[in-house]
């Protein structure tokens, strides 16, 4: 009995030490990546040619489209304002049945280098992955920049992402993506009067999406900082074509619920090119939030499943360890009144979450709504939500993208 108690004591305190220690390492990685990003930008700006110079990198912006007529106006406006005149825009219309194609054609008539690829069928296991593949095949640029139809980018976006690729050893740069908050932009189908009358639950829902996206990017940038990049936001990602060729091309990326994360894992695992994360607000891409908890759970479950079941083993182990340990800490909570000695498990999770929140607000706070002390509530809710998603994932819950099941 005494031996069992000793082993149990070692487990609960080693759990806490390992988990908190891991997050200390991640926070160091986040700081290193933030500092690298600032230094790389300064170096690139001092050496970059004038944007009117023919020697600037050729950038192809690839955007998959599927029934986006109600959500695409912000993207098209932001593309019109880009300060990188030599970019080409490739829209891949994936069997849209609404007014998406007409909107793209009107955008093309305004000038610039715009090409439209229209798909009449999509046999891919992951339809978005197939659409992206067709866009990459058509692209002429040395650098490939990706975003989605529901995003908005600052005028500096293309230029700033291209600058971060100045070092030829860099194969990919992952850019930050944050959710638009309804008080800063608009809620679809909700008037300004209704926004003013939003309930606490509704406000929490929209603000939490902003927080969730920022925390996820914090983890991503921190992992990149310690050389363990295993994910990325495909709606703000730039690739060097040679890096893609080094892994055998985009067709070699295995089908995944998160094709962007699978691609980043492949490039990092190839060992020839490094992967970096951008932290500056000159590349902040904003995307629309979901309108219901069901839609948000489907979206975030897809991301979680992409990490838990990644085809790249190191990503699967790293992400799985993080999610399982968070889940263990949260599952222990209802048992603490009965077994008080379990307290180190949830305490370690909430301590780490507090540190994560402070770091996220410090580095990416400019993209987040002003919630003040309410961030503490989001920080408490996040590990509970991550636990819920992890349980769903291991139970085999299915996810959808654009109405089709993703495997």
C-alpha positions in Angstrom: 0.0 0.0 0.0 2.8 2.4 0.8 4.5 1.6 -2.5 1.3 2.4 -4.3 0.9 5.7 -2.6 4.5 6.6 -3.4 3.9 5.8 -7.1 0.7 7.7 -7.1 2.4 10.8 -5.5 5.2 10.6 -8.1 2.6 10.4 -10.8 0.5 13.4 -9.8 3.4 15.7 -9.1 5.4 14.6 -12.1 2.3 15.2 -14.2 2.2 18.8 -13.0 5.9 19.4 -13.4 6.0 17.9 -16.9 3.0 19.8 -18.0 4.0 23.2 -16.6 7.6 22.5 -17.8 6.3 21.8 -21.3 4.5 25.1 -21.4 7.5 27.0 -20.1 9.4 25.5 -23.1 6.6 26.5 -25.4 6.5 30.1 -24.1 10.3 30.3 -24.7 9.6 29.1 -28.2 6.9 31.7 -28.7 9.3 34.4 -27.5 12.1 33.2 -29.8 9.7 33.0 -32.8 8.4 36.5 -32.1 12.0 37.8 -31.9 13.1 36.0 -35.0 10.1 37.4 -36.9 11.0 41.0 -35.9 14.6 40.5 -36.9 13.8 38.8 -40.2 11.4 41.6 -41.1 14.0 44.3 -40.3 16.7 42.5 -42.4 14.3 41.9 -45.3 13.1 45.5 -45.4 16.7 46.8 -45.5 17.6 44.6 -48.5 14.4 44.2 -50.4 14.2 45.8 -53.9 11.6 48.4 -54.8 8.2 46.9 -55.3 8.2 48.3 -58.9 11.4 46.4 -59.6 11.1 43.4 -61.9 13.3 41.4 -59.5 10.7 41.1 -56.7 9.5 37.5 -56.2 6.6 36.3 -58.2 3.7 35.5 -55.9 0.6 33.5 -56.8 -2.3 33.9 -54.4 -4.5 30.8 -54.5 -8.0 30.9 -53.2 -10.5 28.0 -53.3 -14.1 29.0 -53.7 -17.3 27.0 -53.0 -20.6 28.9 -52.7 -19.0 31.9 -51.0 -21.1 34.7 -52.5 -22.4 35.8 -49.1 -19.0 35.9 -47.5 -16.5 37.0 -50.2 -17.0 40.7 -50.5 -14.5 41.5 -47.7 -11.8 39.4 -49.3 -12.2 41.0 -52.7 -12.1 44.5 -51.2 -8.9 43.7 -49.3 -7.3 42.2 -52.4 -8.0 45.4 -54.3 -6.0 47.3 -51.7 -2.8 45.2 -51.7 0.4 47.1 -52.3 2.2 44.2 -54.2 1.4 45.0 -57.8 3.0 41.9 -59.4 0.9 39.2 -57.6 -1.3 36.9 -59.6 -4.6 35.8 -58.2 -5.9 32.3 -58.9 -9.5 31.5 -57.9 -10.5 27.9 -58.0 -14.3 27.7 -58.2 -15.3 24.3 -56.9 -18.7 23.7 -58.4 -20.3 26.8 -56.9 -24.1 27.1 -57.5 -24.6 30.6 -56.1 -23.2 33.9 -57.4 -19.6 33.3 -56.4 -18.3 32.9 -60.0 -20.0 36.1 -61.1 -18.4 38.0 -58.2 -14.9 36.7 -59.2 -15.5 37.6 -62.8 -16.5 41.2 -61.8 -13.3 41.4 -59.6 -11.2 40.2 -62.6 -12.7 43.0 -64.8 -11.2 45.6 -62.4 -7.7 44.9 -63.6 -4.8 43.0 -62.3 -3.5 39.5 -63.0 -6.6 37.3 -62.2 -7.2 33.7 -63.4 -10.3 31.6 -62.7 -10.3 27.8 -62.7 -13.7 26.3 -62.8 -14.2 22.7 -61.5 -17.2 20.7 -62.8 -16.3 17.7 -60.7 -14.2 17.0 -57.6 -13.2 13.4 -57.0 -10.9 14.2 -54.0 -11.4 12.6 -50.6 -10.8 16.1 -49.3 -12.6 18.4 -51.7 -10.6 21.5 -50.6 -7.3 19.7 -51.0 -8.2 18.7 -54.6 -9.2 22.3 -55.4 -5.9 23.6 -54.0 -4.0 21.1 -56.0 -5.6 22.4 -59.2 -4.7 25.9 -58.2 -1.1 25.0 -57.5 -0.8 23.3 -60.9 -1.9 26.5 -62.6 0.2 28.9 -60.6 3.2 30.6 -62.1 4.7 32.2 -59.0 7.9 31.2 -57.2 6.0 31.8 -54.0 2.5 30.3 -53.3 0.3 32.2 -50.9 -3.0 30.8 -49.7 -6.2 32.2 -48.2 -9.9 31.6 -48.1 -12.9 33.4 -49.4 -14.2 34.4 -45.9 -10.9 36.2 -45.0 -9.8 39.8 -45.0 -6.1 40.8 -45.2 -4.3 44.1 -44.5 -2.9 46.0 -47.5 0.6 44.9 -46.6 -0.3 41.2 -46.5 1.3 39.9 -49.7 4.3 42.1 -49.5 4.9 41.3 -45.8 4.5 37.5 -46.3 6.9 37.6 -49.3 9.4 39.5 -47.2 9.5 36.8 -44.7 10.6 34.3 -47.4 13.8 36.3 -48.2 15.9 33.6 -46.5 16.2 30.9 -49.1 16.4 28.2 -46.4 12.8 29.0 -45.4 10.3 26.7 -47.1 7.1 28.0 -45.6 5.8 30.8 -43.3 2.6 30.3 -41.4 0.7 33.6 -40.8 -1.7 34.4 -38.0 -5.4 34.2 -38.5 -7.9 35.7 -36.1 -11.7 35.8 -35.9 -13.6 39.0 -36.6 -15.6 40.0 -33.6 -19.1 41.3 -34.2 -18.4 44.6 -32.4 -15.4 45.2 -34.7 -17.0 44.1 -38.0 -20.4 42.6 -38.6 -22.5 39.5 -37.7 -24.1 37.9 -40.7 -27.8 38.2 -40.5 -27.8 40.3 -37.3 -28.5 44.1 -37.4 -26.7 46.7 -35.4 -29.7 47.0 -33.0 -29.6 43.2 -32.4 -25.9 43.4 -31.8 -26.5 45.9 -29.0 -29.0 43.6 -27.4 -26.9 40.5 -27.6 -27.2 38.2 -24.5 -24.2 37.3 -22.4 -24.3 33.8 -23.9 -24.2 35.2 -27.5 -21.4 37.7 -26.6 -19.4 34.9 -24.9 -19.8 32.7 -28.0 -18.4 35.3 -30.4 -15.6 36.5 -28.1 -14.6 32.9 -27.3 -14.1 32.2 -31.0 -11.6 35.1 -31.1 -9.8 33.7 -28.1 -9.8 30.1 -29.3 -8.2 31.1 -32.6 -5.6 33.2 -30.9 -4.6 30.5 -28.4 -4.4 27.9 -31.2 -2.0 30.2 -33.1 0.0 30.8 -30.0 0.5 27.1 -29.6 1.4 26.8 -33.3 4.0 29.7 -33.2 5.5 28.3 -30.0 5.9 24.9 -31.5 7.5 26.4 -34.5 9.9 28.3 -32.3 11.2 25.1 -30.8 11.5 23.4 -34.2 8.4 21.3 -33.9 6.1 22.9 -36.5 3.2 20.5 -37.1 0.3 22.6 -38.1 -0.7 25.8 -39.9 -3.6 27.9 -40.9 -4.2 27.3 -44.6 -5.9 30.6 -45.0 -2.6 32.5 -44.3 0.2 30.4 -45.5 3.1 31.0 -48.0 5.2 28.3 -49.6 8.3 28.3 -51.6 7.7 26.2 -54.8 11.0 24.4 -54.4 10.0 23.3 -50.9 6.9 21.8 -52.3 8.8 20.1 -55.1 11.3 18.7 -52.4 8.5 16.6 -50.9 7.3 15.4 -54.3 4.6 18.1 -54.9 1.3 18.8 -53.3 -0.1 15.5 -54.6 2.2 13.7 -52.1 0.4 15.3 -49.1 -1.8 12.5 -47.7 -5.6 13.2 -47.5 -6.3 14.8 -44.1 -9.1 16.7 -42.4 -6.4 19.5 -42.1 -4.6 19.5 -45.3 -2.6 22.6 -44.3 -1.2 20.9 -41.2 -0.3 17.8 -43.2 1.6 19.9 -45.7 3.6 21.8 -43.0 4.5 18.5 -41.4 5.7 17.0 -44.7 8.0 20.0 -45.3 9.4 20.0 -41.8 9.9 16.3 -41.9 11.7 16.6 -45.2 14.6 18.4 -43.4 15.7 20.5 -46.4 13.7 23.6 -45.5 12.7 25.3 -42.3 9.2 26.5 -41.3 8.6 29.8 -39.6 5.6 31.5 -38.0 4.9 35.2 -38.5 3.8 37.3 -35.5 3.5 40.9 -36.8 0.2 42.7 -37.3 1.3 43.5 -40.9 0.2 39.9 -41.8 -2.9 39.5 -39.5 -5.6 37.9 -41.6 -9.1 38.1 -40.2 -11.8 35.5 -40.9 -15.5 35.2 -40.1 -16.7 33.5 -37.0 -19.2 30.7 -37.0 -22.9 31.4 -36.2 -23.6 28.5 -33.9 -22.0 26.2 -31.4 -22.7 23.2 -33.7 -20.7 24.9 -36.6 -17.9 25.9 -34.2 -17.6 22.4 -32.8 -17.5 21.0 -36.3 -14.7 23.4 -37.3 -12.6 23.0 -34.2 -13.1 19.2 -34.1 -11.8 19.0 -37.7 -8.6 20.9 -36.5 -8.2 18.7 -33.5 -8.7 15.5 -35.4 -6.1 16.7 -37.9 -3.6 16.9 -35.1 -4.7 13.8 -33.2 -4.6 11.6 -36.3 -2.0 13.4 -38.4 -0.2 11.2 -41.0 3.1 12.5 -39.7 4.0 10.6 -36.5 5.8 13.4 -34.6 2.9 15.8 -35.0 0.5 13.1 -33.9 2.6 12.3 -30.8 3.2 16.0 -29.9 -0.4 17.1 -30.4 -1.8 14.0 -28.9 0.3 14.3 -25.7 -0.8 17.9 -25.3 -4.5 17.2 -25.7 -4.5 14.0 -23.6 -2.7 15.7 -20.7 -5.1 18.6 -20.8 -8.0 16.2 -20.8 -6.6 14.2 -17.8 -6.4 17.4 -15.8 -9.9 18.4 -16.7 -11.4 14.9 -16.1 -9.8 14.9 -12.6 -11.8 18.0 -11.5 -15.1 16.2 -10.5 -13.1 13.7 -8.5 -11.1 16.3 -6.5 -13.8 16.6 -3.8 -13.6 12.8 -3.3 -9.8 12.5 -3.8 -8.3 15.9 -2.9 -4.8 14.7 -3.7 -5.7 14.9 -7.4 -5.5 18.7 -7.2 -2.0 19.0 -9.0 -3.6 17.8 -12.3 -6.2 20.5 -12.9 -3.9 23.1 -11.1 -1.1 22.5 -13.6 -3.5 22.9 -16.6 -5.0 26.2 -15.3 -1.6 27.6 -14.3 -0.3 26.8 -17.8 -3.5 28.3 -19.3 -3.0 31.5 -17.4 0.6 31.9 -18.7 -0.7 31.1 -22.3 -3.4 33.7 -22.0 -1.0 36.4 -20.8 1.5 35.6 -23.6 -1.3 35.6 -26.3 -2.7 38.9 -25.2 0.8 40.5 -25.0 1.8 39.4 -28.6 -1.5 39.2 -30.4 -3.8 41.4 -28.4 -4.1 44.0 -31.1 -6.2 41.5 -33.1 -8.5 40.6 -30.2 -11.6 42.4 -28.8 -11.2 44.3 -25.6 -12.6 41.9 -23.1 -10.5 42.9 -20.0 -11.0 40.5 -17.0 -13.4 38.4 -19.0 -10.4 36.7 -20.6 -10.1 34.8 -17.3 -13.4 33.1 -18.1 -12.2 32.2 -21.6 -9.0 30.8 -20.2 -10.9 28.5 -17.8 -13.3 27.4 -20.5 -10.6 26.6 -23.1 -9.1 23.4 -21.5 -12.7 22.2 -20.9 -13.5 22.7 -24.5 -10.3 21.1 -25.7 -11.1 18.1 -23.5 -14.6 17.8 -25.1 -13.1 17.9 -28.6 -10.5 15.3 -27.7 -13.1 12.9 -26.4 -15.2 13.4 -29.5 -12.2 12.7 -31.7 -11.2 9.5 -30.0 -14.9 8.4 -30.1 -14.8 8.7 -33.9 -17.0 11.7 -34.3 -17.1 12.8 -38.0 -16.6 16.3 -39.3 -17.8 18.0 -42.5 -16.4 20.7 -44.8 -18.9 22.5 -47.0 -21.5 19.9 -46.5 -19.2 16.9 -47.3 -17.8 14.5 -44.8 -14.0 14.8 -44.4 -12.0 11.7 -43.7 
